[in-house]
Amino acid sequence: MTESWEEGDLQYATAYLKWSAIDHLVRIDHAPGMPPAIAGGDPRTPVEQEEVWTFVRRRGGNWLLSAIQQV
């Protein structure tokens, strides 16, 4: 968690996330019995991403995701 604050009866919390994932797009309209065709990205190379996620809740309520920012 990188930051937290309150505004009236709302509570906010911000978390920094750095992650790696395989990100690719596969076509689903390929011929039966044939392997799926890659329409974008690379299924062998992970991509790294950094994001800041902000959550909000009314005091004592459930946390809800309110914003995602690319870093």
N, C-alpha and C positions, 0 to 999 in steps of 0.2 A: 504494500500500500504506500502510495507516495503522498497522499494528501487527504484530509477529511475536514469537513466544515458543516455548519448549520446555518439555515436561513429560515427563521420562524420555526414552524413545526416540521420542516423538512431537514433530513440529514443526508449528506453527500459523502461519498468515498471514491477516491480515484486510485486505480491500480495500473502499474506499468507492466506490460507483458512483452516478452521476447520469445518467439517460438520459431520452429522450423517444421515445414510440412511439404509433402509431395503435392504439387498443384498442377493438375492437367485436366483437359476437357476431352471426353470420349464421345464420339458419335454413336448414337443408338440405332441409326438407320442403315447398318451394314448388312451384308448378305448373311443369311443363316449359315452357321457352321464356320464362318470366317471370324478371325479375331477382330475385336473392336478397333476402329480407326481413331487415331489420336487427332483431334481437331485443334488442339492448342496446348501449350505448355510442354513439359518434359516429365514423363513418368519415372525417370531414373534420377533426376536431380532435385534435391530439396531446395526450397526457397526459404529465406529467413524474413521475418517480419517483426516490426516493433510497433506496438499500439498502446494507447492509453485508454482504458475503459473507465467510465464514470457511472456510478450507481447512485440511486436515490431511494429514499423511503420516508414515509411519515413516521414520526417517532414511535418505535415499537412495532412497526409494520414490516412487511416483506420487502427485501431489496429488489429493485427493478433496474435493469440496464437502461441508462438514459442517453449515453453517447459513446461513440467509438471514434478515436482520432488516430490517424496514421502518424508515426513519428518519423 
